[in-house]
Amino acid sequence: MTGQKRNVEEYVRALASAGGVTPEEDAYGRMAHVLTKLSGDDVELDEVERLLVGLKRNGVIAKTEMLMLQLEYLSGKCG
C-alpha cells in the first residue's frame, strides 16, 4: 500500500480468519515461552503477534512478511 497507512491489525485478523489460524499457542509456542522466561526475558506477545506467528507456522505468510507486518504493527502501536 503506497501513500496510505493500512490497519495492520485488521489485515492480520483477516488473513488469520481466511487461513483458519487462531491466536492459541501450540506446544512449541508454550515451550518457547517457558524457555524465554528461563533465560531472563519476559516477552509477552499480544493476540495479533500470536496470530502472526501462527500465520507463519501454517505457511500462510513467509518469515520476512511476518517480520515486516510485526514491525509495521508495533510501529503503529508506539507512534
Buried (B, 14 or more C-beta within 10 A) or exposed (E): EEEEEEEBBEBBBEBBEEBEBEBEBEEEBEEBBEEBEEEEEEEEBEBBBBBBBBBBBEEBBEEEBBEEBBEBBBEEEEE
